[in-house]
Amino acid sequence: MNLSQRHLRLFVTTAAMGNISRASEALHISQPALTRALATFEQQMGASLFARTTRRLALTPEGERFLPTARRLLHDLDDAAKAFQAHTAALHGRVTLAVGSAFGATLLPAVLHRFVASHPGVRVCVIDDNSEGITRRVRHAEADVGIGSPVGDIDTLHCQRLLSAPLGLLAHPAHFQLSGTDPAQLAKLPLLKEGADTSIMQLLRIHGSPLVTQMAAGTEVSSLTIQLALARAGVGVAVLSALGASHRDAQDMVFTPLHPPVHRELFLMRRRDRPATPATLALAQALVQDLAQGPVSSGLRAEVKFEENLAFIA
């Protein structure tokens, strides 16, 4: 006996319709073809499954007994086919994502938690770098996707803005009391120094901020975690974005936005001329969709503004 999914479907559908004409329409085959297929199926089963009358087809006792089994077999075959298709369609591969510490430590964990659960066949490699390094890595195809502030030559990149966060001062109230950003008060503060190639320093220089000169004498640190630890210890006051100030290590400190305001914008970047793999596109889409739905981290400062109605960059 050679039971095929096609014969089972023809039998079950015809039994439900009770009529060759209606069954052939539902199955999208001709009446003669359906009649021949049912006759072949009955020969394979070794029994008549239908009692034919002039008006309708009625199941024989053998057909009545076999119908529940045929339905179960057809259901199992359909489930097996769907499971196989889902397995073969599952995403696989490796995606390299370059991000800054602020984004990587606040927003990224929740996004990746959902992504890796939905796509277990995709391996994600996260690289921590500053915006200049992130832009360079994406431009040189060392990273498939980058999240940062575009720096330098970006003609080959597709950049989509994700969020905007104001710059400000972060201090522990036990060491420094900040009532505002009055220049006379700021001049007395020991500021932690950012690296010269960071996006924050570039923004301060573009806006002609006096903080650039003041930071030159401070302790220089390139790690967000260490920067927050030094601020908590009173070594100095950190100059960072509201996104960096949303880090859980900054929960007991006070963030004061600069005035006049200076905003740092983060973009999703990838090469225009480099075909993106399905895994890369899926990760980019996950990032865009999660941020479009609002903050994914409960510790985000209210000052961080997320782009609305983000479109997926295909």
ZAROKE-586843 format. One record per residue (C-alpha): residue number from 0; residue in three letters; x, y, z. Coordinates in steps of 0.02 Angstrom, whole numbers, plus 50000, padded with zeros to 5 digits. Layout:
# ZAROKE-586843
R num residu    c1    c2    c3
R NUM    ALA     X     Y     Z
...
This chain:
# ZAROKE-586843
R num residu    c1    c2    c3
R   0    MET 50000 50000 50000
R   1    ASN 50068 50171 49952
R   2    LEU 49969 50307 50040
R   3    SER 50010 50480 49974
R   4    GLN 49966 50648 50048
R   5    ARG 49878 50692 49886
R   6    HIS 49764 50539 49892
R   7    LEU 49725 50569 50075
R   8    ARG 49677 50749 50039
R   9    LEU 49568 50699 49891
R  10    PHE 49478 50569 49998
R  11    VAL 49451 50682 50149
R  12    THR 49391 50830 50045
R  13    THR 49272 50724 49941
R  14    ALA 49202 50643 50098
R  15    ALA 49170 50815 50173
R  16    MET 49088 50882 50013
R  17    GLY 48987 50724 49973
R  18    ASN 48989 50776 49791
R  19    ILE 49117 50753 49652
R  20    SER 49078 50920 49571
R  21    ARG 49097 51024 49729
R  22    ALA 49251 50924 49782
R  23    SER 49336 50950 49614
R  24    GLU 49306 51137 49627
R  25    ALA 49378 51143 49802
R  26    LEU 49529 51040 49749
R  27    HIS 49553 51135 49585
R  28    ILE 49556 50979 49477
R  29    SER 49436 50914 49346
R  30    GLN 49294 50795 49390
R  31    PRO 49362 50652 49282
R  32    ALA 49535 50671 49360
R  33    LEU 49461 50665 49535
R  34    THR 49355 50513 49494
R  35    ARG 49507 50420 49425
R  36    ALA 49614 50467 49575
R  37    LEU 49481 50405 49698
R  38    ALA 49463 50242 49603
R  39    THR 49652 50216 49609
R  40    PHE 49651 50253 49796
R  41    GLU 49513 50126 49827
R  42    GLN 49612 49996 49731
R  43    GLN 49763 50029 49840
R  44    MET 49656 50016 49997
R  45    GLY 49576 49856 49935
R  46    ALA 49400 49915 49977
R  47    SER 49264 50029 49912
R  48    LEU 49263 50190 50012
R  49    PHE 49115 50276 49928
R  50    ALA 48940 50216 49887
R  51    ARG 48895 50312 49730
R  52    THR 48717 50371 49698
R  53    THR 48646 50486 49567
R  54    ARG 48644 50636 49686
R  55    ARG 48791 50616 49804
R  56    LEU 48932 50511 49866
R  57    ALA 48906 50424 50032
R  58    LEU 49043 50339 50130
R  59    THR 49036 50150 50142
R  60    PRO 49061 50071 50314
R  61    GLU 49244 50046 50268
R  62    GLY 49255 50229 50217
R  63    GLU 49175 50284 50381
R  64    ARG 49302 50184 50481
R  65    PHE 49449 50249 50381
R  66    LEU 49399 50434 50379
R  67    PRO 49462 50477 50557
R  68    THR 49627 50390 50519
R  69    ALA 49644 50483 50353
R  70    ARG 49612 50650 50438
R  71    ARG 49743 50613 50572
R  72    LEU 49871 50557 50444
R  73    LEU 49841 50711 50337
R  74    HIS 49856 50824 50490
R  75    ASP 50019 50742 50542
R  76    LEU 50090 50757 50366
R  77    ASP 50042 50941 50358
R  78    ASP 50123 50974 50527
R  79    ALA 50281 50883 50474
R  80    ALA 50291 50983 50313
R  81    LYS 50269 51148 50406
R  82    ALA 50402 51101 50533
R  83    PHE 50524 51053 50395
R  84    GLN 50491 51214 50300
R  85    ALA 50515 51317 50458
R  86    HIS 50680 51228 50492
R  87    THR 50748 51252 50317
R  88    ALA 50690 51434 50316
R  89    ALA 50770 51474 50485
R  90    LEU 50905 51604 50479
R  91    HIS 51085 51551 50502
R  92    GLY 51251 51637 50496
R  93    ARG 51353 51768 50587
R  94    VAL 51320 51953 50606
R  95    THR 51452 52074 50669
R  96    LEU 51381 52227 50755
R  97    ALA 51490 52375 50806
R  98    VAL 51417 52487 50942
R  99    GLY 51470 52613 51072
R 100    SER 51471 52575 51257
R 101    ALA 51320 52684 51297
R 102    PHE 51205 52601 51172
R 103    GLY 51280 52429 51200
R 104    ALA 51254 52435 51389
R 105    THR 51080 52512 51393
R 106    LEU 50973 52475 51240
R 107    LEU 51059 52330 51152
R 108    PRO 51039 52192 51285
R 109    ALA 50848 52190 51276
R 110    VAL 50849 52192 51086
R 111    LEU 50974 52049 51074
R 112    HIS 50882 51948 51206
R 113    ARG 50729 51941 51095
R 114    PHE 50828 51923 50934
R 115    VAL 50933 51772 50985
R 116    ALA 50779 51687 51057
R 117    SER 50689 51707 50890
R 118    HIS 50841 51664 50783
R 119    PRO 50944 51532 50875
R 120    GLY 51040 51491 50715
R 121    VAL 51115 51666 50704
R 122    ARG 51275 51705 50797
R 123    VAL 51297 51888 50841
R 124    CYS 51469 51962 50872
R 125    VAL 51465 52130 50963
R 126    ILE 51615 52247 50950
R 127    ASP 51632 52396 51069
R 128    ASP 51711 52549 50988
R 129    ASN 51694 52738 50976
R 130    SER 51599 52820 50834
R 131    GLU 51754 52846 50727
R 132    GLY 51798 52662 50746
R 133    ILE 51619 52605 50716
R 134    THR 51607 52706 50555
R 135    ARG 51776 52642 50496
R 136    ARG 51732 52461 50535
R 137    VAL 51570 52472 50435
R 138    ARG 51656 52563 50292
R 139    HIS 51793 52431 50283
R 140    ALA 51665 52288 50300
R 141    GLU 51739 52234 50467
R 142    ALA 51563 52252 50539
R 143    ASP 51400 52213 50451
R 144    VAL 51303 52344 50549
R 145    GLY 51358 52490 50656
R 146    ILE 51267 52600 50780
R 147    GLY 51349 52766 50818
R 148    SER 51376 52943 50756
R 149    PRO 51442 52942 50576
R 150    VAL 51618 53010 50569
R 151    GLY 51726 53045 50415
R 152    ASP 51690 52975 50242
R 153    ILE 51513 52905 50242
R 154    ASP 51475 52913 50054
R 155    THR 51472 52724 50044
R 156    LEU 51359 52705 50196
R 157    HIS 51172 52702 50220
R 158    CYS 51138 52796 50383
R 159    GLN 50970 52799 50471
R 160    ARG 50944 52901 50628
R 161    LEU 50885 52802 50778
R 162    LEU 50885 52924 50924
R 163    SER 50944 53091 50992
R 164    ALA 51012 53120 51166
R 165    PRO 51070 53284 51246
R 166    LEU 51244 53301 51318
R 167    GLY 51262 53346 51500
R 168    LEU 51360 53330 51660
R 169    LEU 51347 53180 51774
R 170    ALA 51404 53196 51954
R 171    HIS 51379 53110 52120
R 172    PRO 51287 53229 52238
R 173    ALA 51400 53178 52383
R 174    HIS 51547 53258 52292
R 175    PHE 51477 53392 52176
R 176    GLN 51314 53488 52186
R 177    LEU 51257 53545 52014
R 178    SER 51119 53674 52015
R 179    GLY 51135 53710 51830
R 180    THR 51264 53738 51695
R 181    ASP 51316 53915 51737
R 182    PRO 51488 53948 51658
R 183    ALA 51560 54017 51820
R 184    GLN 51508 53860 51914
R 185    LEU 51567 53743 51777
R 186    ALA 51738 53824 51774
R 187    LYS 51769 53762 51950
R 188    LEU 51727 53580 51913
R 189    PRO 51857 53446 51879
R 190    LEU 51795 53366 51719
R 191    LEU 51840 53191 51661
R 192    LYS 51920 53195 51490
R 193    GLU 51848 53110 51336
R 194    GLY 51961 53041 51200
R 195    ALA 51995 53166 51061
R 196    ASP 51915 53052 50929
R 197    THR 51749 53025 51018
R 198    SER 51587 53094 50950
R 199    ILE 51557 53190 51111
R 200    MET 51720 53285 51094
R 201    GLN 51684 53320 50911
R 202    LEU 51512 53389 50955
R 203    LEU 51583 53501 51091
R 204    ARG 51715 53568 50971
R 205    ILE 51585 53600 50835
R 206    HIS 51480 53699 50958
R 207    GLY 51631 53794 51024
R 208    SER 51603 53734 51201
R 209    PRO 51726 53797 51334
R 210    LEU 51716 53623 51410
R 211    VAL 51843 53562 51281
R 212    THR 51982 53666 51358
R 213    GLN 51926 53627 51535
R 214    MET 51923 53439 51503
R 215    ALA 52102 53441 51442
R 216    ALA 52167 53446 51621
R 217    GLY 52057 53305 51684
R 218    THR 52083 53119 51700
R 219    GLU 52063 53041 51529
R 220    VAL 51959 52881 51516
R 221    SER 51894 52786 51365
R 222    SER 51780 52661 51454
R 223    LEU 51603 52710 51503
R 224    THR 51605 52591 51650
R 225    ILE 51765 52666 51720
R 226    GLN 51703 52841 51682
R 227    LEU 51548 52810 51788
R 228    ALA 51651 52732 51927
R 229    LEU 51768 52884 51932
R 230    ALA 51620 53003 51936
R 231    ARG 51543 52907 52080
R 232    ALA 51707 52913 52175
R 233    GLY 51720 53101 52151
R 234    VAL 51874 53096 52040
R 235    GLY 51783 53212 51923
R 236    VAL 51621 53254 51834
R 237    ALA 51581 53155 51678
R 238    VAL 51529 53239 51516
R 239    LEU 51418 53117 51422
R 240    SER 51250 53095 51338
R 241    ALA 51085 53059 51425
R 242    LEU 51096 52885 51349
R 243    GLY 51261 52851 51438
R 244    ALA 51188 52928 51596
R 245    SER 51047 52799 51588
R 246    HIS 51172 52660 51628
R 247    ARG 51125 52566 51786
R 248    ASP 51292 52616 51864
R 249    ALA 51234 52798 51855
R 250    GLN 51071 52775 51948
R 251    ASP 51130 52863 52106
R 252    MET 51203 53012 52013
R 253    VAL 51128 53173 51946
R 254    PHE 51126 53215 51760
R 255    THR 51115 53399 51709
R 256    PRO 51092 53437 51523
R 257    LEU 51204 53571 51448
R 258    HIS 51133 53742 51407
R 259    PRO 51127 53791 51269
R 260    PRO 51085 53611 51224
R 261    VAL 51200 53499 51124
R 262    HIS 51125 53337 51058
R 263    ARG 51211 53178 51006
R 264    GLU 51124 53077 50871
R 265    LEU 51147 52891 50842
R 266    PHE 51125 52810 50672
R 267    LEU 51108 52633 50607
R 268    MET 51244 52614 50475
R 269    ARG 51285 52486 50343
R 270    ARG 51370 52486 50172
R 271    ARG 51261 52529 50023
R 272    ASP 51359 52422 49900
R 273    ARG 51379 52267 50008
R 274    PRO 51236 52142 49994
R 275    ALA 51166 52110 50167
R 276    THR 51135 51931 50220
R 277    PRO 50960 51882 50280
R 278    ALA 51030 51869 50457
R 279    THR 51102 52046 50447
R 280    LEU 50939 52115 50380
R 281    ALA 50841 52026 50518
R 282    LEU 50952 52102 50654
R 283    ALA 50940 52276 50577
R 284    GLN 50752 52258 50568
R 285    ALA 50744 52201 50750
R 286    LEU 50843 52354 50805
R 287    VAL 50733 52473 50704
R 288    GLN 50569 52395 50760
R 289    ASP 50613 52388 50945
R 290    LEU 50671 52568 50950
R 291    ALA 50521 52626 50848
R 292    GLN 50409 52552 50982
R 293    GLY 50493 52658 51115
R 294    PRO 50625 52632 51250
R 295    VAL 50669 52451 51283
R 296    SER 50764 52490 51443
R 297    SER 50678 52548 51601
R 298    GLY 50831 52648 51651
R 299    LEU 50828 52770 51504
R 300    ARG 50831 52954 51543
R 301    ALA 50676 53049 51489
R 302    GLU 50784 53165 51384
R 303    VAL 50823 53027 51256
R 304    LYS 50712 53051 51103
R 305    PHE 50678 52903 50990
R 306    GLU 50637 52919 50806
R 307    GLU 50455 52885 50763
R 308    ASN 50395 52778 50618
R 309    LEU 50566 52711 50578
R 310    ALA 50574 52626 50409
R 311    PHE 50678 52469 50388
R 312    ILE 50832 52497 50282
R 313    ALA 50830 52354 50157
